[in-house]
C-alpha cells in the first residue's frame, strides 16, 4: 500500500494542475463532448455555458461563509482550547491520522458543511501537537470523511425525496428517511466506511517520506487591531471594543437557533450551520474589533471558491442543457439488469457528479431517467435513490471542487492530497458497490 500510495502521490503531484486550471480543462472537455455526442453546435454550447455561469451564486456565497465563519469560530480563544484538548488524545502520527478520520466521518455524517470545516481545522490542530505527522495525509484524511455525507443526516437527495412536492413524487411518491438514510443497507455501508477508511488512511502512512510542517506556520494569524492609548475613547472606539454589543447580537442569534431547533427538530442545512458558526464566533471573540480582525484574515482564504464556482456552474449548464448528463445515464441503463442496476446507477452518478458537483442539481437531471428505468426493472426506488446519492458522494474524492474549503484552511493545493484520496475512492467504491448490490 505504501508503494501504491507513493506512485499515486507522485503522479498527482506531477500532472494534476491547480484547481482553477483543472476547471478550465474540464470546461473544454465538456464543450467538445457536447459537440461530439449531442446535436449541439459550438454557439449552443457557449450559450449553455454562459446561461449557467451564475446559477451557483447563492451556493457559492454559502460556501464562502462556511469557510469564513468556521475559521472565525476556530480562531476564537475558547474554540482553540477545545480543539487542543481533543487533539491531545493523539500521541503518535498514526493515532493522529485515525483520530482525524473518525472525527471527520462523524461530522460529515451529521452535516457535510460542518464536517468539511471541522475536519480541516481539527487536522491543523493535530499537526501542531503531533509535528512528525505527514501534513498532506492528515488533511487528506480529514477530507476523506466527506465520503459519507450523502448517506448521512444532511444527504440532499434522500431528504429531497422525503419532502412533499419534490420533482420525483409523481413517480415514486414520498420516501421516508427510514427507507433511505436509516435503511439497513445504507447504515451497513456507512458503518463499513467508518471501519475501513481510517484503516486505509493509516496504512498509507509512510514516515520515511512524510512531509511535515513547522507548527509555528499553523498558528492562527490575526490582523493587527487598533490600540487605544489615550485615556478617553471616542464613541466609535467604545462601540468597536464593546463586549455588550457582541453579547446582545449573540443573544439574538441564540434565541433564533433555539426557536429553529424546537420548531424544526435537529435539521441542519448550510444556512443554519453558517448562522450557528457566525453567532458563536461573535460571542467567543468578545468584541466587534476582535471578531472583524479574524474575519479579515479568514476572507483571504476564500479566493478559490469565489472564482471557481461560477465556472462549475457553467459546466453544469452545458451538461444539462446539451443533454450530456442524460446520455451518460442512458448509456449505463442500456445494459443494466435488476441485479446490476444499483451498481450502474452508482457508477453513472459518479461520472455525472464529476461535471455537475451539486447533489440537488444532479438529482434534477437524473431522477426521471433512473427512477423510470429502475421501476421498469423492478428495483426498489429507495435503492435507486441511494445508488445515485452514493455515486454523487463517491467521486468527490478525486474532484477538487468540494476540497476547496479544506484546502484553503490547510494552505495546501489539490495535488498535495488527491494522491491519497485516490485510494479512498478505490476502496470506498468497492464497499459501496457491494452494499448496493447484495444488501
C-alpha positions in Angstrom: 0.0 0.0 0.0 2.9 2.4 0.8 4.3 1.6 -2.7 1.0 2.3 -4.4 0.5 5.5 -2.4 4.0 6.7 -3.4 3.2 6.1 -7.1 -0.2 7.8 -6.9 1.0 10.9 -5.0 4.0 11.2 -7.4 1.7 11.1 -10.4 -0.8 13.5 -9.0 1.9 15.9 -7.9 3.3 15.9 -11.4 0.2 16.0 -13.6 -2.8 17.4 -11.6 -3.0 21.2 -12.2 -4.1 23.8 -9.8 -7.9 23.5 -9.2 -8.6 26.7 -11.3 -6.7 25.2 -14.3 -8.5 21.9 -13.6 -11.9 23.6 -14.0 -10.8 25.3 -17.2 -9.7 22.0 -18.7 -12.9 20.4 -17.5 -14.8 23.2 -19.3 -13.1 22.3 -22.6 -13.7 18.6 -22.1 -17.5 19.1 -21.7 -17.6 21.6 -24.6 -16.1 19.2 -27.1 -18.0 16.3 -25.7 -21.2 18.2 -26.3 -20.2 18.7 -29.9 -19.3 15.0 -30.4 -22.2 13.3 -28.6 -25.1 15.7 -28.9 -26.7 17.7 -31.7 -25.4 20.9 -30.1 -23.5 23.4 -32.2 -20.5 25.4 -30.9 -22.7 28.5 -30.4 -25.2 26.3 -28.5 -22.5 25.0 -26.1 -21.2 28.5 -25.5 -24.7 29.8 -24.8 -25.4 26.9 -22.4 -22.1 27.8 -20.6 -22.9 31.5 -20.3 -26.5 31.0 -19.3 -25.5 28.7 -16.5 -22.4 30.6 -15.3 -24.2 32.4 -12.5 -26.6 29.7 -11.4 -24.5 28.8 -8.3 -24.1 32.3 -6.9 -26.2 31.7 -3.8 -24.5 28.4 -3.2 -21.0 30.0 -3.7 -21.8 32.6 -1.1 -22.9 29.9 1.3 -19.6 28.1 0.8 -17.6 31.2 1.4 -19.5 31.8 4.6 -18.9 28.1 5.6 -15.2 28.8 5.3 -15.1 32.3 6.8 -17.4 31.6 9.8 -15.8 28.3 10.5 -12.3 29.8 10.5 -13.5 32.7 12.7 -15.1 30.3 15.2 -12.0 28.1 15.3 -9.7 31.1 15.9 -11.6 32.2 19.0 -9.8 31.6 22.3 -12.5 29.1 23.6 -12.7 27.0 20.5 -8.9 27.0 20.1 -8.6 25.5 23.6 -11.4 22.9 22.8 -9.6 21.7 19.6 -6.3 21.5 21.5 -7.9 19.4 24.3 -9.4 16.9 21.8 -6.3 16.8 19.7 -4.2 16.0 22.7 -5.6 12.4 22.6 -3.3 11.6 19.7 0.3 11.0 20.8 1.7 9.5 17.6 1.3 10.2 13.8 -0.7 7.0 13.4 -3.1 8.0 16.1 -3.5 11.5 14.6 -4.4 10.0 11.2 -7.0 7.7 12.7 -8.5 10.3 15.1 -8.9 13.0 12.4 -10.5 10.5 10.1 -13.1 9.4 12.7 -13.9 12.9 13.7 -14.3 13.9 10.0 -16.5 10.9 9.2 -18.8 11.6 12.2 -19.0 15.4 11.5 -19.7 14.8 7.8 -22.4 12.2 8.5 -24.1 14.8 10.7 -23.7 17.7 8.2 -21.3 18.0 5.3 -20.7 21.8 5.6 -19.9 21.4 9.3 -17.8 18.3 8.6 -15.6 19.9 5.9 -14.6 22.8 8.1 -14.3 21.0 11.4 -12.2 18.2 9.8 -9.7 20.6 8.3 -9.5 22.8 11.5 -9.0 19.7 13.6 -6.3 18.4 11.3 -4.4 21.7 11.7 -4.6 21.4 15.4 -3.3 17.8 15.3 -0.4 18.9 13.1 0.5 21.5 15.8 0.5 18.8 18.5 2.0 15.9 16.5 4.6 17.7 14.3 6.0 14.5 12.9 2.8 13.5 11.1 2.6 13.8 7.3 0.6 17.0 6.9 -0.6 16.0 3.4 -2.0 12.7 4.6 -3.5 14.4 7.6 -5.5 16.9 5.5 -6.4 14.1 3.0 -7.7 12.0 5.9 -9.8 15.0 7.1 -11.3 15.3 3.6 -11.9 11.6 3.3 -14.6 11.8 5.9 -16.7 13.6 3.2 -17.3 10.2 1.5 -20.2 9.5 3.9 -22.1 12.8 3.6 -24.8 11.6 1.2 -25.6 8.6 3.3 -25.9 10.9 6.4 -28.4 13.2 8.0 -27.9 16.1 5.5 -27.9 14.0 2.3 -29.6 16.2 -0.2 -31.1 13.5 -2.4 -32.7 11.3 0.4 -34.0 14.5 2.1 -35.4 15.7 -1.2 -37.4 12.5 -1.9 -38.9 12.8 1.6 -40.1 16.4 1.1 -43.6 17.0 -0.3 -44.0 18.3 -3.8 -40.5 17.2 -4.9 -39.7 16.5 -8.5 -39.9 12.7 -8.2 -43.1 12.5 -6.1 -45.3 11.8 -9.2 -43.0 8.8 -10.0 -42.4 7.1 -6.6 -44.4 9.1 -4.0 -42.7 10.2 -0.8 -39.9 8.1 0.6 -39.2 8.5 4.3 -35.7 8.6 5.6 -36.3 5.2 7.2 -36.3 3.8 3.7 -33.2 5.7 2.6 -30.8 7.2 5.2 -31.8 4.8 8.1 -32.3 1.7 5.9 -30.3 -1.4 6.9 -28.3 -1.4 3.7 -27.3 2.3 3.9 -26.4 2.1 7.6 -24.3 -1.0 6.8 -22.4 0.9 4.1 -21.8 3.8 6.5 -20.6 1.5 9.3 -18.3 -0.3 6.9 -16.7 3.0 5.8 -16.3 4.1 9.4 -14.2 1.0 9.9 -12.2 0.8 6.6 -11.5 4.5 5.8 -9.4 5.1 9.0 -7.5 1.8 8.4 -6.7 2.7 4.7 -5.5 6.2 5.8 -3.4 4.6 8.5 -1.9 2.0 6.1 -0.9 4.8 3.6 1.2 6.5 6.2 4.9 6.3 5.4 7.0 8.2 8.0 10.2 7.9 5.9 8.6 10.1 3.2 6.4 12.2 5.4 6.0 15.9 4.5 5.8 17.7 7.8 5.2 21.3 8.6 6.5 23.7 11.2 3.8 24.1 13.8 4.6 27.8 14.0 3.3 28.2 10.5 -0.1 26.8 11.6 -0.7 29.4 14.3 -3.9 31.4 13.6 -2.7 34.8 12.4 -4.8 37.7 13.4 -4.7 41.1 11.8 -3.3 43.8 14.0 -6.1 45.7 15.8 -6.0 49.3 16.6 -4.7 50.0 20.0 -6.2 52.8 22.1 -3.6 54.7 24.1 -5.4 57.9 25.0 -7.4 57.9 28.2 -10.8 58.7 26.6 -12.1 56.7 23.7 -14.3 58.1 21.0 -17.9 56.8 20.8 -16.9 54.8 17.7 -13.9 53.3 19.5 -16.1 52.4 22.5 -18.5 50.6 20.2 -15.7 48.7 18.5 -14.4 47.5 21.8 -17.8 46.9 23.4 -18.5 43.4 24.7 -22.1 44.3 25.4 -22.9 44.9 21.8 -21.4 41.5 20.8 -23.3 39.8 23.7 -26.7 41.3 22.6 -26.3 40.2 19.0 -25.2 36.8 20.1 -28.3 36.5 22.3 -30.4 37.4 19.3 -28.8 34.6 17.3 -29.0 32.1 20.2 -32.7 32.7 20.6 -33.3 32.2 16.9 -31.4 28.9 16.9 -33.3 27.6 19.9 -36.6 28.5 18.2 -35.5 26.9 14.9 -34.5 23.6 16.5 -37.6 23.5 18.7 -39.9 24.0 15.7 -38.0 22.0 13.1 -36.1 19.4 15.0 -32.4 18.8 14.5 -32.4 19.7 10.8 -29.1 21.2 9.7 -28.6 23.0 6.4 -26.0 25.3 5.1 -27.7 28.4 6.3 -28.3 27.1 9.8 -24.7 25.9 10.1 -23.4 29.3 8.9 -25.7 31.1 11.3 -24.6 28.9 14.2 -20.9 29.4 13.4 -21.4 33.2 13.0 -23.3 33.6 16.3 -20.8 31.6 18.2 -17.9 33.4 16.5 -19.3 36.8 17.6 -19.8 35.5 21.1 -16.4 33.9 21.7 -14.4 36.7 20.2 -15.9 39.1 22.8 -15.6 42.4 21.0 -16.5 43.5 17.4 -12.9 44.6 16.7 -11.6 41.2 17.6 -14.3 39.5 15.5 -13.6 41.7 12.5 -9.9 41.2 12.6 -10.4 37.4 12.5 -12.9 37.8 9.6 -10.3 39.9 7.7 -7.8 37.0 8.0 -10.4 34.4 7.0 -11.5 36.1 3.9 -8.0 35.8 2.4 -8.6 32.1 2.1 -11.8 32.3 0.1 -10.5 33.3 -3.3 -10.5 29.8 -4.8 -14.2 29.3 -4.0 -15.2 32.8 -5.3 -13.6 32.4 -8.7 -14.1 28.7 -9.4 -17.7 28.1 -8.5 -19.1 30.1 -11.5 -17.0 28.0 -13.9 -18.5 24.9 -12.4 -22.0 26.4 -12.8 -21.1 26.9 -16.5 -20.0 23.3 -16.8 -23.3 22.2 -15.2 -25.2 24.4 -17.6 -23.5 22.7 -20.6 -24.0 19.2 -19.2 -27.7 19.7 -18.5 -28.8 21.8 -21.5 -26.9 19.8 -24.1 -28.3 16.5 -22.8 -24.8 15.1 -21.9 -25.9 14.2 -18.4 -28.9 12.4 -19.7 -26.9 10.5 -22.2 -24.4 9.2 -19.6 -27.3 7.9 -17.5 -28.9 6.2 -20.5 -25.6 4.5 -21.6 -25.4 2.7 -18.2 -29.1 1.9 -18.2 -28.9 0.3 -21.6 -27.1 -2.8 -20.3 -28.5 -3.0 -16.7 -30.4 -5.8 -15.2 -32.4 -5.9 -11.9 -29.3 -7.2 -10.1 -26.8 -4.8 -11.7 -29.0 -1.6 -11.9 -27.9 -0.2 -8.5 -24.3 -0.7 -9.4 -24.6 1.1 -12.8 -26.8 3.8 -11.3 -24.0 4.4 -8.7 -21.3 4.5 -11.5 -23.3 6.8 -13.7 -23.9 9.2 -10.9 -20.2 9.2 -10.0 -19.4 10.2 -13.6 -22.1 12.9 -13.7 -21.0 14.2 -10.3 -17.6 14.9 -11.8 -19.2 17.6 -14.0 -22.3 18.5 -12.0 -20.9 18.9 -8.5 -24.3 19.6 -6.9 -26.4 16.9 -5.3 -29.7 18.7 -5.9 -28.7 19.7 -9.5 -27.6 16.2 -10.3 -30.8 14.6 -8.9 -33.0 17.0 -11.0 -31.2 15.7 -14.1 -31.0 12.0 -13.3 -34.2 11.4 -11.2 -36.7 11.0 -14.1 -34.3 8.7 -16.1 -33.1 6.5 -13.2 -36.4 6.1 -11.4 -38.3 5.1 -14.5 -35.7 2.6 -15.5 -35.5 1.2 -12.0 -39.3 0.8 -11.9 -39.2 -1.0 -15.2 -36.6 -3.4 -13.9 -38.4 -4.0 -10.6 -35.8 -2.2 -8.4 -36.8 -0.7 -5.1 -37.0 3.1 -5.6 -35.2 3.6 -2.3 -32.3 1.6 -3.6 -32.2 3.7 -6.8 -32.3 6.9 -4.8 -29.4 5.9 -2.6 -27.4 4.5 -5.5 -27.4 7.9 -7.1 -26.7 9.6 -3.8 -23.7 7.4 -3.1 -22.4 8.0 -6.6 -22.6 11.7 -6.1 -20.6 11.4 -2.9 -18.1 8.9 -4.3 -16.2 10.8 -7.0 -15.8 13.8 -4.7 -12.7 12.0 -3.5 -10.9 13.0 -6.8 -12.9 16.1 -7.6 -11.2 19.2 -6.1 -14.5 21.2 -6.1 -15.5 20.2 -2.6 -12.0 20.1 -1.3 -11.6 23.9 -1.8 -12.7 24.9 1.7 -10.5 22.3 3.4 -7.5 23.2 1.1 -8.0 26.9 1.9 -8.0 26.3 5.6 -4.9 24.0 5.4 -2.9 26.1 2.9 -2.4 23.2 0.5 -3.0 22.5 -3.2 -5.3 19.8 -4.5 -2.3 17.9 -5.8 -1.0 17.6 -2.3 -3.9 15.4 -1.1 -5.5 13.8 -4.2 -2.9 11.0 -4.5 -4.1 9.8 -1.1 -7.8 10.4 -1.8 -7.5 8.2 -5.0 -7.2 5.1 -2.8 -10.1 6.1 -0.7 -12.0 6.3 -3.9 -11.0 2.8 -4.9 -11.7 1.2 -1.5 -15.0 3.0 -0.9 -16.1 2.3 -4.4 -15.8 -1.5 -3.7 -17.6 -1.2 -0.4 -20.5 0.9 -1.7 -20.9 -1.3 -4.8 -21.1 -4.5 -2.7 -23.5 -2.8 -0.3 -25.8 -1.6 -3.1 -25.9 -4.9 -5.0 -26.0 -7.5 -2.2 -27.6 -6.0 0.9 
